[in-house]
Amino acid sequence: AAHAGSRSVVLELDPAVVRLAEEELGLVLGDDLSVVTGDARLAIRRTEGPVDLVVGDAFGGLAVPWHLATQEFTEEVARRLAPEGVYVLNVIDHGRLAFLRAELATLAAVFPHVAVLGHPGTFDGAEDTSERGGNFVLLASGAPLPLDAVLAANRARGADDDLLEGTALDVFVGDAAVLVDDRAPVDQLLTARP
């Protein structure tokens, strides 16, 4: 509705969720909105590209499923994107933000342009990390990101998120390891204590 004329393909693990959305929420599938069921890691291979936007919003509890957080999956996403396409990823983390840092390092291993939005004060480096965290939006692209437009849209909806990019992002990520298929300890990074 917000982007008339656009076409969306949803990758949904559970066919029952699609049926529920159709039966209870009035979801209408058609040429402008279709669903590919199955694990996103496999289902993305059945989608056509190039695409302008990929939105990653998959969770098993608080964690992104590990196999959707790795460099190999991110490379698969990058192969589907148009040259100026953007990968937007929703991540939840708290405390030391170890998973967030690792996922940002992973995106930066694939994309030359990476940024993250978080609640005000989240990235300030305070020693007391108990209150840090929440929901983060990561952005990645092969082309420069439209960050001024993103921040303006956030302000228009009443959000005053902090944004990290460039050198500030590099400092925040530090020496966080890139998540790969052979080592992606997402759950352990989420529960790591200072």
TORMIKOL-851465 format. One record per residue: z, y, x of N, C-alpha, C in turn; residue number from 0. Coordinates in Angstrom, 1 decimal. Layout:
! TORMIKOL-851465
[node [Z Y X] [Z Y X] [Z Y X] NUM]
...
//
This chain:
! TORMIKOL-851465
[node [0.0 -1.2 0.8] [0.0 0.0 0.0] [0.0 1.3 0.9] 0]
[node [0.7 1.2 2.0] [0.8 2.4 2.8] [-0.4 2.6 3.7] 1]
[node [-1.2 1.5 3.9] [-2.4 1.6 4.7] [-3.5 0.9 4.0] 2]
[node [-4.0 1.5 2.9] [-5.1 1.0 2.1] [-6.3 0.7 3.0] 3]
[node [-6.9 -0.5 2.7] [-8.1 -0.9 3.5] [-7.7 -1.7 4.7] 4]
[node [-6.4 -1.8 5.0] [-6.0 -2.7 6.2] [-6.0 -4.1 5.7] 5]
[node [-6.0 -5.0 6.7] [-5.9 -6.5 6.4] [-4.7 -7.0 7.2] 6]
[node [-3.9 -7.8 6.5] [-2.7 -8.3 7.2] [-2.7 -9.9 7.1] 7]
[node [-2.3 -10.5 8.2] [-2.1 -11.9 8.2] [-0.7 -12.2 8.6] 8]
[node [0.0 -12.9 7.8] [1.4 -13.2 8.0] [1.5 -14.6 8.5] 9]
[node [2.3 -14.8 9.6] [2.6 -16.2 10.1] [4.0 -16.5 9.7] 10]
[node [4.1 -17.5 8.8] [5.3 -17.9 8.2] [5.6 -19.4 8.4] 11]
[node [6.7 -19.7 9.0] [7.1 -21.1 9.3] [7.2 -21.9 8.1] 12]
[node [7.8 -21.5 7.0] [8.2 -22.3 5.9] [7.3 -22.0 4.7] 13]
[node [6.5 -22.9 4.2] [5.7 -22.7 3.0] [6.5 -22.4 1.8] 14]
[node [7.8 -22.9 1.8] [8.6 -22.6 0.6] [9.0 -21.1 0.5] 15]
[node [9.0 -20.4 1.6] [9.3 -19.0 1.6] [8.1 -18.3 0.9] 16]
[node [6.9 -18.7 1.2] [5.7 -18.2 0.6] [5.6 -18.4 -0.9] 17]
[node [6.0 -19.7 -1.3] [6.0 -20.0 -2.7] [7.0 -19.2 -3.4] 18]
[node [8.2 -19.0 -2.8] [9.3 -18.2 -3.4] [8.8 -16.8 -3.6] 19]
[node [8.2 -16.2 -2.6] [7.7 -14.8 -2.6] [6.7 -14.7 -3.8] 20]
[node [5.8 -15.7 -3.9] [4.8 -15.6 -5.0] [5.4 -15.7 -6.4] 21]
[node [6.3 -16.7 -6.5] [6.9 -17.0 -7.8] [8.0 -16.0 -8.3] 22]
[node [8.8 -15.6 -7.3] [10.0 -14.7 -7.7] [9.8 -13.3 -7.4] 23]
[node [8.9 -13.0 -6.4] [8.8 -11.6 -6.0] [7.4 -11.0 -6.3] 24]
[node [6.5 -11.8 -6.9] [5.2 -11.3 -7.3] [4.2 -11.1 -6.2] 25]
[node [4.4 -11.8 -5.0] [3.5 -11.7 -3.9] [2.1 -12.1 -4.4] 26]
[node [1.1 -11.3 -4.1] [-0.3 -11.7 -4.4] [-1.1 -11.7 -3.1] 27]
[node [-1.5 -12.9 -2.8] [-2.4 -13.1 -1.6] [-3.8 -12.8 -2.0] 28]
[node [-4.6 -12.4 -1.0] [-6.0 -12.1 -1.2] [-6.6 -11.8 0.1] 29]
[node [-7.8 -11.1 0.1] [-8.5 -10.7 1.3] [-7.7 -9.8 2.2] 30]
[node [-6.9 -8.9 1.5] [-6.1 -8.0 2.3] [-4.8 -8.5 2.8] 31]
[node [-4.3 -9.6 2.3] [-3.0 -10.2 2.7] [-3.1 -11.7 2.6] 32]
[node [-3.0 -12.4 3.8] [-3.1 -13.8 3.8] [-1.9 -14.4 4.6] 33]
[node [-1.6 -15.6 4.5] [-0.5 -16.3 5.2] [-1.1 -17.5 5.9] 34]
[node [-0.7 -17.7 7.1] [-0.9 -18.9 7.9] [0.5 -19.5 8.0] 35]
[node [0.7 -20.7 7.5] [2.0 -21.4 7.6] [2.0 -22.2 8.9] 36]
[node [3.2 -22.3 9.4] [3.5 -23.1 10.6] [4.2 -22.3 11.6] 37]
[node [4.6 -22.9 12.7] [5.3 -22.2 13.8] [4.3 -21.1 14.4] 38]
[node [4.8 -19.9 14.5] [4.0 -18.8 15.0] [3.4 -19.1 16.4] 39]
[node [4.1 -19.8 17.2] [3.6 -20.2 18.5] [2.2 -20.9 18.4] 40]
[node [2.1 -21.8 17.4] [0.9 -22.5 17.2] [0.0 -21.8 16.2] 41]
[node [0.5 -21.2 15.2] [-0.3 -20.6 14.1] [-1.1 -19.4 14.7] 42]
[node [-0.5 -18.7 15.7] [-1.3 -17.5 16.2] [-2.6 -17.9 16.7] 43]
[node [-2.7 -19.2 17.2] [-4.0 -19.7 17.7] [-5.1 -19.8 16.6] 44]
[node [-4.6 -19.9 15.4] [-5.5 -20.0 14.3] [-5.9 -18.7 13.6] 45]
[node [-5.5 -17.6 14.2] [-5.8 -16.3 13.7] [-7.0 -15.7 14.5] 46]
[node [-7.7 -14.8 13.9] [-8.8 -14.2 14.5] [-8.4 -12.8 15.1] 47]
[node [-9.0 -12.4 16.1] [-8.8 -11.1 16.7] [-10.1 -10.4 16.9] 48]
[node [-10.1 -9.2 17.4] [-8.9 -8.5 17.9] [-8.2 -7.8 16.7] 49]
[node [-6.9 -7.6 16.9] [-6.0 -7.0 15.9] [-5.4 -5.7 16.5] 50]
[node [-5.1 -4.8 15.6] [-4.5 -3.5 16.0] [-3.0 -3.5 16.2] 51]
[node [-2.4 -4.4 15.5] [-0.9 -4.5 15.5] [-0.4 -5.9 15.3] 52]
[node [0.5 -6.3 16.1] [1.3 -7.6 15.9] [2.7 -7.2 15.8] 53]
[node [3.4 -7.6 14.7] [4.8 -7.4 14.5] [5.6 -8.7 14.7] 54]
[node [6.5 -8.8 15.6] [7.3 -9.9 15.8] [8.6 -9.7 15.2] 55]
[node [8.9 -10.5 14.1] [10.2 -10.3 13.4] [10.7 -11.7 13.0] 56]
[node [10.9 -12.6 13.9] [11.3 -14.0 13.7] [12.7 -14.2 14.2] 57]
[node [13.6 -14.7 13.4] [14.9 -15.0 13.8] [15.4 -16.3 13.4] 58]
[node [16.2 -16.9 14.2] [17.0 -18.1 13.9] [18.5 -17.7 14.0] 59]
[node [19.1 -17.2 13.0] [20.4 -16.5 13.1] [20.1 -15.2 13.7] 60]
[node [20.9 -14.8 14.7] [20.7 -13.5 15.4] [19.6 -13.6 16.5] 61]
[node [19.2 -14.8 16.9] [18.3 -14.9 18.0] [16.9 -15.1 17.6] 62]
[node [16.0 -14.4 18.4] [14.6 -14.7 18.3] [14.4 -16.2 18.8] 63]
[node [13.7 -17.0 18.1] [13.5 -18.4 18.7] [12.9 -18.3 20.1] 64]
[node [13.5 -19.1 21.0] [13.3 -18.9 22.4] [11.8 -19.0 22.8] 65]
[node [11.0 -19.9 22.1] [9.6 -20.1 22.4] [8.7 -18.9 21.9] 66]
[node [9.3 -18.0 21.2] [8.6 -16.8 20.8] [9.0 -15.6 21.6] 67]
[node [9.9 -15.8 22.6] [10.4 -14.7 23.5] [9.8 -14.8 24.9] 68]
[node [9.0 -15.8 25.2] [8.6 -16.0 26.6] [7.3 -15.2 27.0] 69]
[node [7.1 -15.2 28.3] [5.9 -14.6 28.8] [4.6 -15.3 28.3] 70]
[node [4.7 -16.6 28.2] [3.5 -17.4 27.7] [3.1 -17.0 26.3] 71]
[node [4.1 -16.8 25.4] [3.8 -16.4 24.0] [3.4 -15.0 24.0] 72]
[node [4.0 -14.1 24.8] [3.6 -12.7 24.9] [2.1 -12.6 25.4] 73]
[node [1.7 -13.5 26.3] [0.3 -13.5 26.7] [-0.6 -13.9 25.6] 74]
[node [-0.2 -14.8 24.8] [-1.0 -15.2 23.6] [-1.1 -14.1 22.6] 75]
[node [-0.1 -13.3 22.4] [-0.1 -12.1 21.6] [-1.1 -11.1 22.2] 76]
[node [-1.0 -10.9 23.5] [-1.9 -9.9 24.2] [-3.3 -10.3 24.0] 77]
[node [-3.6 -11.6 24.0] [-5.0 -12.0 23.9] [-5.6 -11.7 22.5] 78]
[node [-4.7 -11.5 21.5] [-5.2 -11.2 20.1] [-5.3 -9.7 19.9] 79]
[node [-4.7 -8.9 20.7] [-4.7 -7.5 20.5] [-6.0 -6.8 20.9] 80]
[node [-6.4 -5.8 20.1] [-7.5 -4.9 20.5] [-7.1 -4.1 21.7] 81]
[node [-8.0 -3.5 22.5] [-7.6 -2.8 23.7] [-6.5 -1.7 23.5] 82]
[node [-6.5 -1.1 22.4] [-5.4 -0.1 22.1] [-4.4 -0.7 21.1] 83]
[node [-4.4 -2.0 20.9] [-3.4 -2.6 20.0] [-2.0 -2.6 20.5] 84]
[node [-1.1 -2.7 19.6] [0.4 -2.6 19.9] [1.1 -3.8 19.4] 85]
[node [2.0 -4.3 20.2] [2.9 -5.4 19.9] [4.3 -4.8 19.6] 86]
[node [4.8 -4.9 18.4] [6.1 -4.4 18.1] [7.0 -5.5 17.8] 87]
[node [8.2 -5.5 18.4] [9.1 -6.7 18.3] [10.4 -6.2 17.9] 88]
[node [11.0 -6.9 16.9] [12.4 -6.6 16.4] [13.3 -7.5 17.2] 89]
[node [14.4 -7.0 17.8] [15.3 -7.8 18.6] [16.7 -7.3 18.2] 90]
[node [17.6 -8.2 18.1] [19.1 -8.0 17.9] [19.8 -8.4 19.2] 91]
[node [20.7 -7.5 19.7] [21.5 -7.8 20.8] [22.7 -6.9 20.8] 92]
[node [23.7 -7.2 21.6] [25.0 -6.5 21.6] [25.6 -6.6 23.0] 93]
[node [26.7 -5.9 23.2] [27.5 -6.0 24.4] [26.7 -5.6 25.7] 94]
[node [26.4 -6.5 26.6] [25.7 -6.2 27.8] [24.2 -6.0 27.6] 95]
[node [23.7 -6.4 26.4] [22.3 -6.3 26.1] [21.5 -7.1 27.1] 96]
[node [22.0 -8.3 27.5] [21.3 -9.1 28.4] [20.0 -9.7 27.9] 97]
[node [20.0 -10.1 26.6] [18.7 -10.6 26.0] [17.7 -9.4 25.9] 98]
[node [18.1 -8.3 25.5] [17.2 -7.1 25.3] [16.6 -6.8 26.7] 99]
[node [17.4 -6.8 27.7] [16.8 -6.5 29.1] [15.8 -7.5 29.5] 100]
[node [16.1 -8.8 29.2] [15.2 -9.9 29.6] [13.9 -9.8 28.8] 101]
[node [14.0 -9.5 27.5] [12.8 -9.4 26.7] [11.9 -8.2 27.1] 102]
[node [12.6 -7.1 27.5] [11.8 -6.0 28.0] [11.1 -6.3 29.3] 103]
[node [11.8 -7.1 30.2] [11.2 -7.5 31.5] [10.0 -8.4 31.2] 104]
[node [10.2 -9.2 30.2] [9.1 -10.2 29.8] [7.9 -9.4 29.3] 105]
[node [8.1 -8.4 28.4] [7.0 -7.6 27.9] [6.3 -6.9 29.1] 106]
[node [7.1 -6.3 30.0] [6.5 -5.6 31.1] [5.8 -6.5 32.1] 107]
[node [6.0 -7.8 32.1] [5.2 -8.7 32.9] [3.8 -8.9 32.3] 108]
[node [3.6 -8.5 31.1] [2.3 -8.7 30.4] [1.6 -7.4 30.1] 109]
[node [2.4 -6.4 29.7] [1.8 -5.1 29.3] [2.2 -4.0 30.2] 110]
[node [1.2 -3.1 30.5] [1.6 -2.0 31.4] [2.4 -0.9 30.7] 111]
[node [2.4 -0.9 29.4] [3.1 0.2 28.6] [4.1 -0.4 27.7] 112]
[node [5.4 -0.2 28.0] [6.5 -0.8 27.2] [7.5 0.3 26.9] 113]
[node [8.1 0.3 25.7] [9.2 1.2 25.4] [10.1 0.5 24.4] 114]
[node [11.3 1.1 24.2] [12.3 0.5 23.3] [13.0 1.6 22.6] 115]
[node [13.3 1.4 21.3] [14.0 2.3 20.4] [15.4 1.6 20.1] 116]
[node [16.4 2.4 20.2] [17.8 1.9 19.8] [18.6 3.0 19.2] 117]
[node [19.7 2.6 18.7] [20.6 3.6 18.1] [21.1 4.6 19.1] 118]
[node [21.3 5.9 18.7] [21.8 6.9 19.7] [23.0 6.4 20.5] 119]
[node [22.9 6.6 21.8] [24.0 6.3 22.7] [24.0 4.8 23.2] 120]
[node [23.1 4.0 22.7] [23.1 2.6 23.1] [22.7 2.4 24.5] 121]
[node [21.9 3.3 25.1] [21.4 3.1 26.5] [22.2 3.9 27.5] 122]
[node [23.3 4.5 27.1] [24.0 5.5 27.9] [24.7 4.9 29.1] 123]
[node [24.8 3.6 29.2] [25.4 2.9 30.4] [26.9 3.0 30.4] 124]
[node [27.5 3.2 29.3] [29.0 3.3 29.2] [29.6 1.9 29.7] 125]
[node [30.8 2.0 30.3] [31.5 0.8 30.7] [31.9 -0.1 29.6] 126]
[node [32.4 0.5 28.5] [32.8 -0.3 27.3] [31.6 -0.7 26.5] 127]
[node [31.2 -1.9 26.6] [30.0 -2.4 26.0] [30.2 -3.0 24.6] 128]
[node [31.5 -3.1 24.2] [31.8 -3.8 23.0] [31.2 -3.2 21.8] 129]
[node [30.9 -1.8 21.8] [30.3 -1.2 20.6] [28.8 -1.0 20.7] 130]
[node [28.3 -1.4 21.9] [26.8 -1.2 22.1] [26.1 -2.3 21.4] 131]
[node [24.9 -2.0 20.9] [24.1 -3.0 20.3] [23.6 -2.7 18.9] 132]
[node [23.0 -3.8 18.4] [22.5 -3.7 17.0] [21.0 -4.1 17.1] 133]
[node [20.2 -3.4 16.3] [18.8 -3.7 16.2] [18.0 -2.8 17.1] 134]
[node [17.0 -3.4 17.8] [16.2 -2.7 18.7] [14.7 -2.9 18.3] 135]
[node [13.9 -1.9 18.5] [12.4 -2.1 18.3] [11.7 -1.9 19.6] 136]
[node [11.1 -3.0 20.1] [10.4 -2.9 21.3] [8.9 -2.7 21.1] 137]
[node [8.2 -1.9 21.9] [6.8 -1.6 21.7] [6.1 -1.9 23.0] 138]
[node [4.9 -2.6 23.0] [4.2 -2.9 24.2] [2.7 -2.8 23.9] 139]
[node [1.9 -2.4 24.9] [0.5 -2.2 24.7] [-0.2 -2.2 26.1] 140]
[node [-1.5 -2.5 26.0] [-2.3 -2.3 27.2] [-2.7 -0.9 27.4] 141]
[node [-2.5 -0.1 26.4] [-2.9 1.4 26.4] [-1.6 2.2 26.2] 142]
[node [-1.7 3.5 26.6] [-0.5 4.3 26.4] [0.0 4.3 24.9] 143]
[node [1.3 4.2 24.7] [1.9 4.1 23.4] [2.0 5.5 22.8] 144]
[node [1.8 5.6 21.4] [1.9 6.8 20.7] [3.4 7.2 20.4] 145]
[node [4.1 7.4 21.5] [5.6 7.6 21.4] [6.0 8.8 20.7] 146]
[node [5.2 9.9 20.9] [5.6 11.2 20.1] [5.4 11.0 18.6] 147]
[node [4.4 10.2 18.2] [4.2 9.9 16.8] [5.2 9.0 16.3] 148]
[node [5.7 8.1 17.1] [6.7 7.1 16.6] [8.0 7.9 16.4] 149]
[node [8.4 8.8 17.4] [9.6 9.6 17.2] [9.5 10.5 16.1] 150]
[node [8.4 11.1 15.9] [8.2 12.0 14.7] [8.4 11.3 13.4] 151]
[node [7.8 10.1 13.3] [7.9 9.3 12.1] [9.4 8.9 11.9] 152]
[node [10.1 8.6 12.9] [11.5 8.2 12.8] [12.3 9.4 12.3] 153]
[node [12.1 10.6 12.9] [12.8 11.8 12.4] [12.5 12.1 11.0] 154]
[node [11.2 11.9 10.6] [10.8 12.2 9.2] [11.6 11.3 8.2] 155]
[node [12.0 10.1 8.6] [12.8 9.2 7.8] [14.3 9.3 8.0] 156]
[node [14.7 10.3 8.8] [16.1 10.5 9.0] [16.7 9.7 10.2] 157]
[node [15.9 9.1 11.0] [16.5 8.3 12.1] [16.4 9.2 13.4] 158]
[node [17.4 9.0 14.2] [17.4 9.8 15.5] [17.6 8.8 16.6] 159]
[node [16.8 7.8 16.7] [16.9 6.8 17.7] [16.6 7.3 19.1] 160]
[node [17.3 6.7 20.1] [17.0 7.0 21.5] [15.8 6.1 21.9] 161]
[node [15.0 6.6 22.8] [13.8 5.9 23.3] [13.9 5.8 24.8] 162]
[node [13.6 4.7 25.3] [13.5 4.5 26.7] [12.0 4.1 27.1] 163]
[node [11.5 4.6 28.1] [10.2 4.3 28.6] [10.2 4.6 30.1] 164]
[node [9.1 4.2 30.8] [8.9 4.6 32.2] [10.0 4.2 33.1] 165]
[node [10.4 5.2 34.0] [11.4 4.9 35.0] [12.8 4.7 34.3] 166]
[node [13.1 5.4 33.3] [14.4 5.1 32.6] [14.5 3.7 32.1] 167]
[node [13.4 3.2 31.6] [13.3 1.8 31.1] [13.5 0.8 32.3] 168]
[node [12.8 1.1 33.4] [12.9 0.3 34.6] [14.4 0.2 35.0] 169]
[node [15.0 1.3 35.0] [16.4 1.3 35.5] [17.3 0.5 34.5] 170]
[node [17.1 0.7 33.2] [17.8 -0.1 32.2] [17.6 -1.6 32.3] 171]
[node [16.4 -2.0 32.5] [16.0 -3.4 32.7] [16.6 -4.0 33.9] 172]
[node [16.6 -3.2 35.0] [17.2 -3.7 36.3] [16.5 -4.9 36.8] 173]
[node [17.4 -5.9 37.2] [16.8 -7.2 37.7] [16.8 -8.3 36.7] 174]
[node [16.7 -7.9 35.4] [16.7 -9.0 34.4] [15.5 -9.9 34.6] 175]
[node [15.7 -11.2 34.4] [14.6 -12.2 34.7] [13.7 -12.2 33.5] 176]
[node [12.4 -12.4 33.8] [11.4 -12.6 32.8] [11.6 -14.0 32.2] 177]
[node [11.5 -14.0 30.8] [11.7 -15.3 30.1] [10.4 -16.1 30.1] 178]
[node [10.5 -17.3 30.6] [9.3 -18.2 30.6] [9.6 -19.5 29.9] 179]
[node [8.5 -20.2 29.6] [8.7 -21.5 28.9] [9.7 -22.4 29.6] 180]
[node [9.7 -22.4 31.0] [10.6 -23.3 31.7] [12.0 -22.8 31.8] 181]
[node [12.2 -21.5 31.4] [13.6 -20.9 31.4] [13.7 -19.7 30.5] 182]
[node [14.2 -19.9 29.3] [14.3 -18.9 28.3] [15.7 -19.1 27.6] 183]
[node [16.8 -18.8 28.3] [18.1 -19.0 27.7] [18.5 -17.9 26.7] 184]
[node [17.8 -17.8 25.6] [18.0 -16.7 24.7] [19.4 -16.7 24.2] 185]
[node [19.9 -17.9 23.7] [21.2 -17.9 23.1] [22.3 -17.6 24.1] 186]
[node [22.2 -18.0 25.3] [23.2 -17.7 26.4] [23.2 -16.3 26.7] 187]
[node [22.0 -15.6 26.7] [21.9 -14.2 27.0] [22.6 -13.4 25.9] 188]
[node [22.5 -13.9 24.7] [23.1 -13.2 23.5] [24.6 -13.3 23.6] 189]
[node [25.1 -14.4 24.1] [26.6 -14.6 24.1] [27.2 -14.2 25.4] 190]
[node [26.5 -13.8 26.4] [27.0 -13.4 27.7] [28.1 -12.3 27.5] 191]
[node [29.2 -12.5 28.2] [30.2 -11.5 28.2] [30.2 -10.7 29.5] 192]
[node [30.7 -9.4 29.4] [30.7 -8.6 30.6] [31.7 -9.2 31.7] 193]
//
